[in-house]
Amino acid sequence: MKLLHSIFGIVAISGAVYAGDITHIKDICDTTATQECPNELQDIKLLQKMLNADKSINVNLTVDGKWGKHTKDAVVKFQKTHHISPTEGYVGYKTKRALNRYAKLDITNKTTNQYAKKLKPKCYNCYADFKHNVNLKKSYAVYTDKKLLAKAKRARKKLVVDVSEQRVRLFVNGKVALDAPCTTGAKHKFEPNTKIYRDKHTPLGTYKIREKIADKRSTIFGDIYKNGRRIYHGDRRKYRGSWKGVKFVGASLKHWMRLTSSGIGLHASKYVKRYPGTNGCIRLPYNVAHTLFAKVDKGTVVKVVR
């Protein structure tokens, strides 16, 4: 039996052994305070199928790709059954991992062949070909030119962050060596703790990388724990509880590349969206952040444009 390894897991080309994998999709309904769900129809459908597949929670959702009370209640039930905290119906990394473990999907030969065809990796001859075939504003596709990247360390280079397309590009000797999705600051960022929307957009302009730290911890954003239990998540400056007997753990900012003294920089994150959503920093997929961190230097020019 031939196997095709993909972002969805392992698809059996002959036979019916497909283990559904939901970790590739965006976190679902991260704006629970406003009950908005920016995920695509297929993301919600996959979630509904996997919830139905977990016999321990015994739900029978209509697989229509619509986020609503029934789907959210099913997520909460799944989280309670499998001891995932917090049980708020937010489908984050922990919940997606648990779904992969407990909600296995079996798909027939006909369906697996459709997935195999759909997931066949695409190859692009040049950057112009990539731009022609990819919807840059919506796609998570990453373009790399290995020959240019190999020259990057000693060559003339710059980074360009395009806010309108939510893409970051590394130019080496004037040519695109890497083009990848990123997430910049939101103009209307909702703060769950204060219930206020604030302007957190990433400022446009030309900067230089001022600092590089492989594994930095935020001194502002993170979690506050008491007796091993998380009691607060977010900006520590807005925490109004007692600091006695509590511990603050800053959010991980791997492959940190600072742009401003006020704390704006590029860093790796598992929460890379196709729309602005950060507090001002520029989030990058882990593999992209790893590559850029290795190729750029302190002093490399970074342009944030629209």
C-alpha positions as CSV (number, residue, x, y, z in Angstrom):
1,M,0.0,0.0,0.0
2,K,1.3,3.4,-0.9
3,L,0.9,6.2,1.6
4,L,0.7,9.9,1.0
5,H,1.9,12.0,4.0
6,S,0.2,15.4,4.1
7,I,-0.9,18.1,6.5
8,F,-4.0,16.1,7.1
9,G,-2.2,13.0,8.5
10,I,-1.8,9.7,6.6
11,V,-4.0,9.0,3.7
12,A,-4.1,5.4,2.4
13,I,-4.3,5.3,-1.4
14,S,-5.5,1.7,-1.3
15,G,-7.6,0.6,1.6
16,A,-9.6,2.7,4.0
17,V,-7.3,4.0,6.7
18,Y,-7.5,7.8,7.0
19,A,-6.7,9.3,10.4
20,G,-8.3,12.7,10.5
21,D,-6.0,15.5,11.6
22,I,-7.5,18.8,12.6
23,T,-4.3,20.6,13.9
24,H,-3.6,22.3,10.6
25,I,-6.8,24.5,10.7
26,K,-7.0,27.8,12.4
27,D,-8.1,28.0,16.0
28,I,-11.9,28.0,15.9
29,C,-13.9,30.9,17.3
30,D,-11.1,32.7,19.1
31,T,-13.4,35.8,19.3
32,T,-15.8,34.1,21.7
33,A,-16.7,37.4,23.3
34,T,-18.4,38.6,20.1
35,Q,-19.5,35.1,19.0
36,E,-17.9,35.6,15.7
37,C,-16.3,32.7,13.8
38,P,-13.9,33.6,11.0
39,N,-13.2,30.0,10.1
40,E,-13.9,28.6,6.6
41,L,-16.8,26.3,6.0
42,Q,-14.6,23.3,5.5
43,D,-12.8,23.9,8.9
44,I,-16.1,23.8,10.8
45,K,-17.3,20.7,8.8
46,L,-14.1,18.8,9.7
47,L,-14.6,19.8,13.4
48,Q,-18.3,18.6,13.3
49,K,-17.3,15.3,11.6
50,M,-14.6,14.6,14.3
51,L,-17.0,15.4,17.1
52,N,-19.5,13.0,15.7
53,A,-16.8,10.4,15.4
54,D,-16.0,10.5,19.1
55,K,-18.4,7.8,20.5
56,S,-17.7,8.8,24.1
57,I,-19.6,12.1,23.9
58,N,-22.4,10.7,21.7
59,V,-23.3,13.8,19.7
60,N,-25.1,13.9,16.4
61,L,-24.3,17.2,14.8
62,T,-25.5,18.3,11.4
63,V,-22.3,18.6,9.2
64,D,-23.2,21.9,7.6
65,G,-20.1,24.0,8.3
66,K,-22.0,26.5,10.5
67,W,-20.7,27.4,13.9
68,G,-23.6,27.7,16.4
69,K,-24.9,26.8,19.8
70,H,-25.1,23.0,19.1
71,T,-21.5,22.8,17.7
72,K,-20.1,24.9,20.6
73,D,-22.0,22.8,23.2
74,A,-20.6,19.7,21.6
75,V,-17.1,21.1,21.9
76,V,-17.7,22.0,25.6
77,K,-18.9,18.4,26.2
78,F,-15.8,17.0,24.4
79,Q,-13.6,19.2,26.6
80,K,-15.3,18.2,29.8
81,T,-15.2,14.5,28.9
82,H,-11.5,14.6,28.1
83,H,-10.5,17.0,30.9
84,I,-9.4,19.8,28.7
85,S,-9.2,23.2,30.5
86,P,-10.7,25.7,30.1
87,T,-14.1,24.3,28.9
88,E,-15.3,27.3,27.0
89,G,-15.9,25.9,23.6
90,Y,-12.8,27.5,22.2
91,V,-11.0,25.0,19.8
92,G,-7.4,25.7,20.5
93,Y,-4.3,23.6,20.2
94,K,-5.0,21.3,23.2
95,T,-8.5,20.6,21.9
96,K,-7.4,19.9,18.4
97,R,-4.7,17.5,19.7
98,A,-7.3,15.7,21.7
99,L,-9.7,15.5,18.7
100,N,-6.9,13.7,16.8
101,R,-6.5,11.2,19.6
102,Y,-10.2,10.4,20.4
103,A,-12.1,11.3,17.2
104,K,-10.6,9.1,14.4
105,L,-12.2,9.3,11.0
106,D,-12.4,6.4,8.6
107,I,-12.9,7.4,4.9
108,T,-13.6,5.1,2.0
109,N,-11.3,4.5,-1.0
110,K,-13.3,7.0,-3.1
111,T,-12.9,9.8,-0.6
112,T,-9.3,9.1,0.2
113,N,-8.4,9.2,-3.5
114,Q,-10.2,12.6,-3.6
115,Y,-8.1,13.8,-0.7
116,A,-4.9,12.4,-2.3
117,K,-5.6,14.3,-5.4
118,K,-6.4,17.5,-3.5
119,L,-3.4,17.3,-1.3
120,K,-0.8,16.6,-4.0
121,P,2.0,19.1,-3.3
122,K,2.3,21.9,-5.9
123,C,5.6,22.9,-7.3
124,Y,6.3,26.4,-8.7
125,N,9.0,27.1,-11.2
126,C,9.5,30.7,-10.1
127,Y,8.0,33.4,-7.8
128,A,5.9,34.8,-10.7
129,D,4.4,31.3,-11.1
130,F,3.7,31.2,-7.3
131,K,2.0,34.6,-7.4
132,H,-0.1,33.7,-10.4
133,N,-1.4,30.5,-8.8
134,V,-1.8,31.4,-5.1
135,N,-4.4,33.8,-3.5
136,L,-1.8,35.6,-1.4
137,K,-4.4,37.2,0.9
138,K,-6.1,33.9,1.9
139,S,-3.5,31.2,1.3
140,Y,-1.1,29.8,3.9
141,A,1.2,28.6,1.2
142,V,4.9,29.4,1.6
143,Y,7.3,30.1,-1.3
144,T,11.0,29.5,-1.0
145,D,13.9,29.8,-3.4
146,K,16.5,27.5,-1.9
147,K,19.4,28.9,-4.0
148,L,18.7,32.5,-2.9
149,L,18.2,31.4,0.7
150,A,21.6,29.7,0.6
151,K,23.2,33.0,-0.3
152,A,21.2,35.1,2.1
153,K,23.6,35.3,5.0
154,R,26.3,37.1,3.1
155,A,24.1,38.8,0.5
156,R,22.2,42.1,0.4
157,K,18.8,41.5,2.0
158,K,15.7,43.1,3.4
159,L,12.3,42.0,4.9
160,V,9.0,43.5,3.7
161,V,5.9,43.0,5.7
162,D,2.8,43.7,3.6
163,V,-0.1,44.6,6.0
164,S,-2.8,44.5,3.2
165,E,-1.9,41.0,2.2
166,Q,-0.7,39.7,5.6
167,R,2.5,38.4,4.0
168,V,6.2,38.7,4.8
169,R,8.8,38.6,2.1
170,L,12.6,38.1,2.3
171,F,14.4,39.8,-0.6
172,V,18.0,38.6,-1.4
173,N,19.9,40.6,-3.9
174,G,16.6,42.3,-4.9
175,K,14.8,39.0,-5.6
176,V,12.1,37.2,-3.4
177,A,13.8,34.3,-1.6
178,L,10.8,33.6,0.7
179,D,7.1,34.6,0.8
180,A,5.0,33.5,3.7
181,P,1.8,34.3,5.6
182,C,2.0,36.4,8.7
183,T,-0.3,38.2,11.2
184,T,0.1,41.8,12.0
185,G,-1.6,44.1,14.6
186,A,-5.4,44.6,14.7
187,K,-6.9,48.0,14.4
188,H,-9.8,46.9,16.6
189,K,-8.3,44.4,19.1
190,F,-10.8,43.1,21.7
191,E,-9.5,42.8,25.2
192,P,-11.5,40.1,27.0
193,N,-10.4,41.4,30.5
194,T,-11.5,45.0,29.9
195,K,-14.2,44.4,27.3
196,I,-12.7,47.2,25.3
197,Y,-11.6,47.4,21.6
198,R,-8.2,49.1,21.1
199,D,-6.2,50.1,18.1
200,K,-3.2,47.8,18.1
201,H,-2.2,48.1,14.4
202,T,1.4,47.4,13.4
203,P,2.9,50.9,12.6
204,L,4.0,51.3,9.0
205,G,7.6,52.5,8.3
206,T,11.2,51.4,7.8
207,Y,12.9,49.7,10.7
208,K,16.0,47.7,11.5
209,I,16.3,44.5,13.5
210,R,17.6,45.7,16.8
211,E,17.7,42.4,18.8
212,K,17.6,38.7,18.1
213,I,16.7,36.2,20.8
214,A,16.1,32.5,20.0
215,D,13.7,31.9,22.9
216,K,12.4,35.1,24.4
217,R,9.6,35.3,27.0
218,S,7.2,38.3,27.0
219,T,7.4,40.5,30.0
220,I,3.9,41.8,29.5
221,F,1.7,39.2,27.9
222,G,1.3,35.7,29.5
223,D,-0.4,33.7,32.2
224,I,-0.8,34.1,35.9
225,Y,-0.9,31.0,38.0
226,K,-1.9,30.3,41.6
227,N,-1.4,26.9,43.2
228,G,-0.7,25.5,39.7
229,R,-4.0,26.7,38.3
230,R,-4.2,29.5,35.6
231,I,-6.3,32.4,36.9
232,Y,-5.5,35.0,34.3
233,H,-4.4,35.2,30.7
234,G,-3.4,38.4,28.9
235,D,-1.7,41.7,29.7
236,R,-0.2,41.6,33.2
237,R,-0.6,45.4,33.5
238,K,-4.4,44.9,33.4
239,Y,-4.5,42.2,36.1
240,R,-6.5,43.5,39.1
241,G,-6.1,40.6,41.5
242,S,-3.6,40.1,44.3
243,W,0.0,39.4,43.4
244,K,0.5,37.5,46.6
245,G,1.3,33.8,46.0
246,V,0.9,34.0,42.2
247,K,3.4,33.4,39.4
248,F,3.6,35.2,36.1
249,V,4.8,33.1,33.1
250,G,5.5,35.2,30.0
251,A,4.2,34.1,26.6
252,S,6.8,32.3,24.5
253,L,8.2,34.4,21.6
254,K,10.6,32.1,19.9
255,H,12.9,33.4,17.2
256,W,12.3,37.0,18.4
257,M,13.4,39.8,16.2
258,R,12.8,43.2,17.7
259,L,12.0,46.3,15.6
260,T,11.1,49.0,18.1
261,S,11.9,49.9,21.6
262,S,8.2,49.8,22.4
263,G,8.1,46.0,22.0
264,I,7.1,45.5,18.3
265,G,8.9,42.6,16.6
266,L,8.6,39.4,14.6
267,H,8.3,36.1,16.3
268,A,7.0,32.5,15.8
269,S,3.5,31.6,16.8
270,K,1.0,28.9,16.3
271,Y,-1.7,31.5,15.9
272,V,-1.1,32.8,12.4
273,K,-4.3,34.1,10.9
274,R,-5.2,35.5,7.5
275,Y,-6.3,38.8,8.9
276,P,-4.8,41.3,11.4
277,G,-5.1,40.0,15.0
278,T,-2.1,40.7,17.2
279,N,-1.3,43.4,19.7
280,G,1.2,45.0,17.2
281,C,3.8,42.3,16.7
282,I,4.2,40.2,13.6
283,R,3.5,36.6,14.1
284,L,5.1,34.0,11.8
285,P,4.7,30.3,11.3
286,Y,7.3,28.4,13.2
287,N,9.2,27.1,10.2
288,V,9.2,30.5,8.6
289,A,10.4,32.2,11.8
290,H,13.2,29.6,12.1
291,T,14.4,30.3,8.5
292,L,14.2,34.1,8.8
293,F,16.0,34.1,12.2
294,A,18.8,32.1,10.7
295,K,19.1,34.3,7.5
296,V,18.8,37.9,8.8
297,D,21.1,39.8,11.1
298,K,20.9,42.6,13.5
299,G,20.7,45.7,11.4
300,T,18.7,44.0,8.5
301,V,16.2,46.5,7.1
302,V,12.5,45.7,7.7
303,K,9.8,47.7,5.8
304,V,6.2,47.5,7.0
305,V,4.0,48.6,4.0
306,R,0.4,48.6,3.0
